[in-house]
Amino acid sequence: MNSYKRRYDEKWNFKEGSMNELNHQIHPYPAMLMPLIVRNLLKKYGKGNNTVLLDPYVGAGTTLVEAQFYGAKQAIGTDLNPLAILISKAKSIKYDFDTLKKQIQHFSEYKKQIDYNIDIHSNEIHNFSIRDSWFKEKNVIELAFIQRYIDNIADEKVKLFFKVAFSVVVRSVSLTRNGEFKLYRIQKNKIPEFNPNAIQEFLEILDKNYQLIYDYSKKTSYDTQIEIYEMNSKKLKSIEKFQNIADIVITSPPYGDSHTTVAYGQFSRLANEWLKFEEANKVDTNLMGGRNKVDLDTKFNIKELDDTIEKIKEFDKTQKNSRHPAVISYYVDYIETMESVATTVKKGGIVVYVVGNRRVRNYELPTDIVTSKTFERLGFTHKETIVRDILNKRMPSKASPSNKEREQISTMTKEYIVIMEKR
Ligand SMILES: C[S@@+](CC[C@H](N)C(=O)[O-])C[C@H]1O[C@@H](n2cnc3c(N)ncnc32)[C@H](O)[C@@H]1O
């Protein structure tokens, strides 16, 4: 392992490439994989229509759609965030476009029946604890109207498609700032002039997404068997049918614990609430590193990681709050998950983790090395680590690691594509 090397390769920046490929943009999602990375990896390591791909952190389903586009035999994805499951399913199922079109036309007529005089505190209107702090009254009425309409759609596929558009609109009409992952309010003086129309936006998204899905349908045969599960990827090792199944794992794990890095739960919270997903407010705690109850003396036996954690611990002594518990908790979970993922891979199979090395207290955490060393311990050989610039990912270039502190530390500008092969 002393020979661990990284190779910067400009080709993997895909400067001209866009995130708007295929149907990837039907719903925004934080830290989506660049689709062309997946496409190229499949081209290089895939086994044509015999390929079985697995993605333990499937997010918005980039890998599944790419596997489908490639013509893989099977593509399996897991994620803990119900919104991720919803988006992934909506992107990869085959629709009947006539039925879909008719339902969109029906809604564009039905919308006239909205009653703006309804009391938003009546039982007919969905309520949750933070609703009224994030939505204007008019938008609550509109969203509740759409929600009730969706509840009554009988066709499950059409319902899924409508739910995705609904989730996009929930976000866009909420009083959250554009471009933020976390729930940050728009400035107070901007609230009076912020007057979106949820019904109108919903129709626009339905039309836009219809076109994206329709165009995509002309490019795929839908022969790939897609399986998507809402579960912790730690559990993969205890499920018989997932053992030794994958020819290739392509994934991008969270960069750190969800509370202080990319807050998937916060990003999805309002949509998860309106979509009535249970435990909408607990997603970040359930994700990797979300629970801080870990042994703070844990040693990972990976020198680069243990040394960095020691430095963060030292720095913490001079500060009011401690950052190292969340870091340790994240790596405990991360390594346990890799141990589980390793069991799903066939002999000779390929594992590709696209990771970022974030900084805490200005010390870079060597996640690419941790990934490579852990998989080596689990019977894999390190093939290579490609370094690329992050050019077109939806990521904050600065992260405020603590809402309280308002501390600004620039996050990653590089991504590491760690490629391993099972011996
Ligand atoms: C970087 S995102 C994946 C983005 C995805 N590659 C895409 O293109 O949309 C990481 C995902 O990991 C999920 N996640 C975090 N911890 C998890 C766990 N223990 N089990 C399953 N999913 C988890 C998060 O909900 C998030 O969707």
Ligand as a Chemical Component Dictionary entry (heavy atoms), coordinates in Angstrom:
data_LIG
# 
_chem_comp.id                   LIG 
_chem_comp.type                 NON-POLYMER 
_chem_comp.pdbx_formal_charge   0 
_chem_comp.three_letter_code    LIG 
# 
loop_
_chem_comp_atom.comp_id 
_chem_comp_atom.atom_id 
_chem_comp_atom.alt_atom_id 
_chem_comp_atom.type_symbol 
_chem_comp_atom.charge 
_chem_comp_atom.model_Cartn_x 
_chem_comp_atom.model_Cartn_y 
_chem_comp_atom.model_Cartn_z 
_chem_comp_atom.pdbx_ordinal 
LIG C1  C1  C 0  -23.435 11.793 -2.754 1  
LIG S1  S1  S 1  -25.094 11.264 -2.555 2  
LIG C2  C2  C 0  -25.304 10.191 -3.901 3  
LIG C3  C3  C 0  -25.624 10.962 -5.135 4  
LIG C4  C4  C 0  -25.855 10.050 -6.317 5  
LIG N1  N1  N 0  -24.623 9.445  -6.771 6  
LIG C5  C5  C 0  -26.490 10.853 -7.461 7  
LIG O1  O1  O 0  -25.879 10.992 -8.531 8  
LIG O2  O2  O -1 -27.576 11.380 -7.260 9  
LIG C6  C6  C 0  -24.991 10.193 -1.161 10 
LIG C7  C7  C 0  -26.287 9.477  -0.780 11 
LIG O3  O3  O 0  -26.009 8.554  0.280  12 
LIG C8  C8  C 0  -27.178 8.396  1.045  13 
LIG N2  N2  N 0  -26.772 7.716  2.293  14 
LIG C9  C9  C 0  -26.021 8.195  3.318  15 
LIG N3  N3  N 0  -25.792 7.246  4.250  16 
LIG C10 C10 C 0  -26.406 6.110  3.798  17 
LIG C11 C11 C 0  -26.515 4.780  4.281  18 
LIG N4  N4  N 0  -25.954 4.407  5.430  19 
LIG N5  N5  N 0  -27.199 3.877  3.544  20 
LIG C12 C12 C 0  -27.777 4.229  2.373  21 
LIG N6  N6  N 0  -27.702 5.481  1.859  22 
LIG C13 C13 C 0  -27.037 6.411  2.559  23 
LIG C14 C14 C 0  -27.733 9.805  1.143  24 
LIG O4  O4  O 0  -29.115 9.806  1.417  25 
LIG C15 C15 C 0  -27.421 10.357 -0.255 26 
LIG O5  O5  O 0  -28.537 10.194 -1.100 27 
# 
loop_
_chem_comp_bond.comp_id 
_chem_comp_bond.atom_id_1 
_chem_comp_bond.atom_id_2 
_chem_comp_bond.value_order 
_chem_comp_bond.pdbx_ordinal 
LIG C1  S1  SING 1  
LIG S1  C2  SING 2  
LIG S1  C6  SING 3  
LIG C2  C3  SING 4  
LIG C3  C4  SING 5  
LIG C4  N1  SING 6  
LIG C4  C5  SING 7  
LIG C5  O1  DOUB 8  
LIG C5  O2  SING 9  
LIG C6  C7  SING 10 
LIG C7  O3  SING 11 
LIG C7  C15 SING 12 
LIG O3  C8  SING 13 
LIG C8  N2  SING 14 
LIG C8  C14 SING 15 
LIG N2  C9  SING 16 
LIG N2  C13 SING 17 
LIG C9  N3  DOUB 18 
LIG N3  C10 SING 19 
LIG C10 C11 SING 20 
LIG C10 C13 DOUB 21 
LIG C11 N4  SING 22 
LIG C11 N5  DOUB 23 
LIG N5  C12 SING 24 
LIG C12 N6  DOUB 25 
LIG N6  C13 SING 26 
LIG C14 O4  SING 27 
LIG C14 C15 SING 28 
LIG C15 O5  SING 29 
# 
